[in-house]
């Protein structure tokens, strides 16, 4: 590579192009004929016809959501949006626990011990706070033991670096796929990921947009569903959340194949109703799904 007389930005651009070309070759992208794509599409459609209207992807465990979105499907990017303390991590873990396939979890916010405690609370239906403190009622220790045994037997792989960068997240996701052949990836949460070195000097919205694009690409190249929790703007507090309420970047709503918002309705500080709002669904219906959010043991169920 002859770099004599080249400006630094020109050299940098050329090097980036070489890197991008190499990545595309490694990821196996190639030109396909329309005959190949038609055959593949018809085969998938026929498979779905035989399956009726049942879930064709990886089930979330919430029947209303699975009916509407047909499960988590390969190469799709899913966003679960909510304001803080409204249950987005709980919903993510509920979905992860209900998957019967190998699951990868990248957590930039919570430690693996905290995530495990949440899963134990949800599975055993023991108050999360009492469980952490080791305070049990009669019969609960047996339920905890059973829940621990169930989770222990599952293929769940967690990487929990605090405020990990999007570059690290992508690297660890690829490692999980290569080593454990994960079938679905969960990321908690988008805005908690540190920016890539490639955009470190750019504005916050550009950094978040870059991270979202990387996760979109990851879903396609690994050919698995990628489910990402994301923060909503302060303006959404107490209101019905909308697609454009994602915090920090409008790129999120553009990249999402499916966007689901958590809408909790309170009366005098008490939770009265909970809804999952499917605000975007490229291949299906949008609409509102009534659910029950049990805050005591952090579990979402069908209403």
C-alpha positions as CSV (number, residue, x, y, z in Angstrom):
1,X,0.0,0.0,0.0
2,X,1.6,3.3,-1.2
3,X,0.8,6.0,1.3
4,X,3.4,8.6,0.2
5,X,1.8,12.0,-0.2
6,X,-1.6,10.8,1.1
7,X,-3.4,12.9,3.7
8,X,-4.2,11.1,7.0
9,X,-7.9,11.1,6.4
10,X,-7.5,9.6,2.9
11,X,-5.2,6.9,4.3
12,X,-7.7,6.2,7.1
13,X,-10.6,6.0,4.6
14,X,-8.7,3.5,2.4
15,X,-7.8,1.3,5.4
16,X,-11.4,1.3,6.6
17,X,-12.5,0.2,3.2
18,X,-10.0,-2.7,3.3
19,X,-11.4,-3.7,6.8
20,X,-15.0,-3.5,5.6
21,X,-14.3,-5.6,2.5
22,X,-12.5,-8.2,4.7
23,X,-15.4,-8.3,7.1
24,X,-17.9,-8.8,4.3
25,X,-15.9,-11.7,2.9
26,X,-15.7,-13.3,6.4
27,X,-19.4,-12.9,6.9
28,X,-20.1,-14.7,3.7
29,X,-22.1,-12.1,1.8
30,X,-22.3,-13.0,-1.9
31,X,-24.4,-12.2,-4.9
32,X,-27.4,-14.5,-5.2
33,X,-29.7,-15.2,-8.2
34,X,-33.4,-14.4,-7.9
35,X,-34.1,-18.1,-8.6
36,X,-32.2,-19.0,-5.4
37,X,-34.0,-16.4,-3.3
38,X,-37.4,-17.3,-4.7
39,X,-36.9,-21.0,-3.9
40,X,-35.8,-20.2,-0.4
41,X,-38.7,-17.8,0.2
42,X,-41.3,-20.3,-1.1
43,X,-39.8,-23.0,1.2
44,X,-40.1,-20.7,4.2
45,X,-43.6,-19.7,3.4
46,X,-44.6,-23.4,2.9
47,X,-43.1,-24.2,6.2
48,X,-45.2,-21.5,7.8
49,X,-48.3,-22.7,6.0
50,X,-47.8,-26.2,7.5
51,X,-47.3,-24.6,10.9
52,X,-50.6,-22.7,10.7
53,X,-50.5,-19.4,12.6
54,X,-48.3,-20.8,15.4
55,X,-45.1,-19.2,16.5
56,X,-42.5,-19.6,13.7
57,X,-39.6,-18.1,15.6
58,X,-38.2,-18.5,19.1
59,X,-41.0,-18.1,21.5
60,X,-41.0,-15.2,24.0
61,X,-43.2,-17.1,26.4
62,X,-45.9,-14.4,26.2
63,X,-48.5,-15.8,23.9
64,X,-50.0,-12.4,23.0
65,X,-46.6,-11.2,21.8
66,X,-45.9,-14.4,20.0
67,X,-49.2,-14.3,18.1
68,X,-48.5,-10.8,17.0
69,X,-44.8,-11.1,16.1
70,X,-44.7,-14.9,15.5
71,X,-41.7,-15.3,17.8
72,X,-38.2,-14.0,17.6
73,X,-37.0,-14.6,14.0
74,X,-33.5,-14.9,12.6
75,X,-31.8,-11.8,11.2
76,X,-34.3,-9.5,12.9
77,X,-33.5,-6.7,15.3
78,X,-35.9,-6.2,18.2
79,X,-36.1,-3.3,20.6
80,X,-37.8,-3.4,24.0
81,X,-38.3,0.2,25.1
82,X,-39.2,1.7,28.5
83,X,-38.4,4.4,31.0
84,X,-36.2,3.4,33.9
85,X,-37.6,0.9,36.5
86,X,-40.6,0.0,34.2
87,X,-39.5,-3.6,33.6
88,X,-37.4,-3.7,30.4
89,X,-34.7,-5.9,31.9
90,X,-37.3,-8.1,33.6
91,X,-39.1,-8.5,30.2
92,X,-35.8,-9.3,28.5
93,X,-34.9,-12.0,31.1
94,X,-38.4,-13.4,31.0
95,X,-38.0,-13.9,27.2
96,X,-34.5,-15.3,27.6
97,X,-35.7,-17.9,30.2
98,X,-38.6,-18.9,28.0
99,X,-36.2,-19.7,25.0
100,X,-35.5,-23.4,24.6
101,X,-32.4,-22.6,22.5
102,X,-28.9,-21.5,23.5
103,X,-29.1,-17.9,24.7
104,X,-26.5,-15.2,24.8
105,X,-26.9,-12.2,27.2
106,X,-24.7,-9.1,27.0
107,X,-25.2,-6.8,30.0
108,X,-23.6,-3.4,30.1
109,X,-25.6,-2.4,33.3
110,X,-26.3,-5.3,35.6
111,X,-23.8,-7.9,37.0
112,X,-24.4,-11.5,36.2
113,X,-25.1,-12.2,39.9
114,X,-28.0,-9.6,39.8
115,X,-29.4,-11.1,36.5
116,X,-29.2,-14.6,38.0
117,X,-31.0,-13.5,41.1
118,X,-33.8,-11.9,39.0
119,X,-34.2,-15.1,37.0
120,X,-34.3,-17.2,40.2
121,X,-37.0,-14.8,41.7
122,X,-39.1,-15.0,38.5
123,X,-38.8,-18.8,38.2
124,X,-39.5,-19.5,41.9
125,X,-42.1,-16.7,42.4
126,X,-40.3,-15.5,45.5
127,X,-40.1,-11.8,46.3
128,X,-36.9,-10.6,44.7
129,X,-35.9,-8.4,47.7
130,X,-36.4,-11.2,50.2
131,X,-34.6,-13.6,48.0
132,X,-31.5,-11.4,47.9
133,X,-31.6,-10.9,51.7
134,X,-32.0,-14.7,52.2
135,X,-35.4,-14.3,54.0
136,X,-37.8,-17.2,53.1
137,X,-41.3,-18.3,53.9
138,X,-42.3,-21.9,54.4
139,X,-41.8,-24.0,51.3
140,X,-39.9,-21.3,49.4
141,X,-36.5,-22.8,49.8
142,X,-37.7,-25.9,47.9
143,X,-39.1,-23.7,45.2
144,X,-35.7,-21.9,44.9
145,X,-33.9,-25.2,44.7
146,X,-36.1,-26.3,41.8
147,X,-35.8,-23.0,40.0
148,X,-32.0,-23.1,40.4
149,X,-32.0,-26.6,39.0
150,X,-34.1,-25.6,36.0
151,X,-31.9,-22.5,35.2
152,X,-28.7,-24.6,35.8
153,X,-29.7,-27.0,33.0
154,X,-30.2,-24.2,30.5
155,X,-27.8,-23.0,27.8
156,X,-27.6,-19.4,29.0
157,X,-24.3,-17.5,28.5
158,X,-23.7,-14.1,30.1
159,X,-21.1,-11.5,29.6
160,X,-21.4,-8.6,32.0
161,X,-18.7,-6.0,31.5
162,X,-19.9,-2.6,33.0
163,X,-20.5,0.0,30.3
164,X,-18.9,-2.2,27.6
165,X,-18.3,-0.6,24.3
166,X,-20.3,-1.6,21.2
167,X,-17.1,-2.9,19.7
168,X,-16.7,-5.3,22.7
169,X,-20.4,-6.3,22.5
170,X,-20.0,-7.2,18.8
171,X,-16.8,-9.2,19.5
172,X,-18.4,-11.1,22.4
173,X,-21.5,-11.9,20.5
174,X,-19.5,-13.4,17.7
175,X,-17.5,-15.4,20.3
176,X,-20.7,-16.7,21.8
177,X,-22.0,-17.8,18.4
178,X,-18.7,-19.5,17.5
179,X,-18.2,-21.2,20.9
180,X,-21.7,-22.0,22.0
181,X,-23.8,-21.6,18.8
182,X,-26.3,-19.3,20.4
183,X,-29.6,-19.0,18.6
184,X,-30.6,-15.6,20.0
185,X,-28.8,-12.7,21.6
186,X,-30.1,-10.3,24.3
187,X,-28.4,-6.9,24.9
188,X,-29.1,-4.8,28.0
189,X,-29.1,-1.9,27.2
190,X,-28.3,0.2,24.1
191,X,-27.6,3.6,25.6
192,X,-25.4,2.0,28.3
193,X,-23.0,0.8,25.7
194,X,-19.9,3.0,25.4
195,X,-19.2,4.4,21.9
196,X,-17.0,2.8,19.4
197,X,-13.6,4.3,18.9
198,X,-14.7,4.9,15.3
199,X,-17.2,7.6,16.5
200,X,-15.7,8.6,19.8
201,X,-15.4,12.2,18.8
202,X,-18.9,12.5,17.3
203,X,-22.1,13.7,19.0
204,X,-24.0,11.4,21.3
205,X,-26.8,10.8,18.8
206,X,-24.3,9.7,16.2
207,X,-22.6,7.3,18.7
208,X,-26.0,5.7,19.6
209,X,-26.9,5.5,15.9
210,X,-23.6,3.8,15.1
211,X,-24.2,1.2,17.9
212,X,-27.7,0.5,16.6
213,X,-26.4,0.0,13.1
214,X,-23.8,-2.4,14.4
215,X,-26.4,-4.5,16.2
216,X,-28.6,-4.5,13.1
217,X,-25.6,-5.8,11.1
218,X,-24.9,-8.4,13.8
219,X,-28.4,-9.9,13.5
220,X,-27.9,-10.3,9.8
221,X,-24.4,-11.7,9.8
222,X,-24.9,-14.1,12.7
223,X,-28.4,-15.0,11.3
224,X,-30.0,-14.9,14.8
225,X,-32.6,-12.6,16.4
226,X,-30.9,-9.8,18.4
227,X,-33.2,-8.4,21.2
228,X,-32.1,-5.1,22.7
229,X,-33.5,-3.1,25.6
230,X,-33.4,0.7,25.1
231,X,-34.2,3.8,27.2
232,X,-37.0,6.1,26.3
233,X,-36.9,9.9,26.5
234,X,-38.0,11.8,29.7
235,X,-41.0,13.1,27.7
236,X,-42.4,9.6,27.7
237,X,-42.6,9.5,31.5
238,X,-46.2,8.9,32.6
239,X,-47.5,8.9,29.0
240,X,-48.3,6.3,26.4
241,X,-44.9,5.7,24.7
242,X,-44.5,6.1,20.9
243,X,-42.1,4.9,18.4
244,X,-40.3,8.2,18.3
245,X,-39.7,8.2,22.1
246,X,-36.4,6.3,21.9
247,X,-33.7,8.3,23.6
248,X,-30.7,9.8,21.9
249,X,-31.2,8.8,18.3
250,X,-33.9,8.4,15.7
251,X,-31.8,5.7,14.0
252,X,-33.2,3.2,16.6
253,X,-36.7,3.4,15.2
254,X,-35.3,3.1,11.6
255,X,-33.2,0.0,12.4
256,X,-35.8,-1.9,14.4
257,X,-37.6,-4.7,12.7
258,X,-39.9,-4.9,15.7
259,X,-40.2,-2.2,18.4
260,X,-42.1,-3.1,21.6
261,X,-42.8,-0.5,24.3
262,X,-43.7,-1.2,28.0
263,X,-46.6,0.9,29.1
264,X,-47.5,0.7,32.8
265,X,-50.5,2.6,34.1
266,X,-50.5,3.7,37.8
267,X,-53.1,5.1,40.1
268,X,-51.9,6.8,43.2
269,X,-48.5,5.1,42.9
270,X,-50.0,1.6,42.5
271,X,-49.6,-0.3,39.3
272,X,-53.0,-0.9,37.7
273,X,-52.4,-2.1,34.2
274,X,-49.5,-3.2,32.0
275,X,-49.4,-3.3,28.2
276,X,-46.8,-4.3,25.6
277,X,-47.2,-1.9,22.7
278,X,-46.0,-3.3,19.4
279,X,-45.3,0.1,17.7
280,X,-43.4,-1.3,14.7
281,X,-43.5,-4.7,13.1
282,X,-42.1,-5.0,9.6
283,X,-43.7,-8.4,8.9
284,X,-46.8,-8.3,10.9
285,X,-49.4,-6.4,12.9
286,X,-48.9,-3.6,15.4
287,X,-51.2,-3.2,18.4
288,X,-51.5,-3.4,22.1
289,X,-51.1,-6.6,24.2
290,X,-52.4,-6.7,27.8
291,X,-50.0,-8.3,30.2
292,X,-49.5,-8.7,33.9
293,X,-46.3,-7.4,35.4
294,X,-45.7,-8.8,38.9
295,X,-43.2,-6.4,40.4
296,X,-42.7,-8.6,43.4
297,X,-40.8,-11.2,41.5
298,X,-40.2,-9.3,38.2
299,X,-42.3,-11.4,35.9
300,X,-44.4,-10.6,32.8
301,X,-47.2,-13.0,32.0
302,X,-50.3,-13.0,29.7
303,X,-53.3,-11.3,31.1
